[in-house]
Amino acid sequence: MTPSTSNDLNLIETKKVQLISIIAQVYNLDLLVEIENLILSTKTDWWTSISKAEQTAIDEGLDDIKAGRLISHQTLMQNFNNRYKDL
């Protein structure tokens, strides 16, 4: 499940802070290990959570790196500034 609004994100951040506070008060190692295992078992691979277009763009970027098709950030910014100097 992914959050759809900034309100959802705010609720998630609030809940995370609450959980951190609760967990900080736990001194039972077995319980902490259970919590850790639960969290780790529900983690999803970020690759599967992004769109096919994003995966393709990343793959193309990696191919560019392997092929040596790179420019520095400084060159990119110079090209950008030259192209859009009227903005």
Summary of the structure (lengths in Angstrom):
residues: 87
radius of gyration: 21.6
end to end distance: 39.4
largest distance: 62.8
contacts: 139
relative contact order: 0.05
helix: 74%
strand: 0%
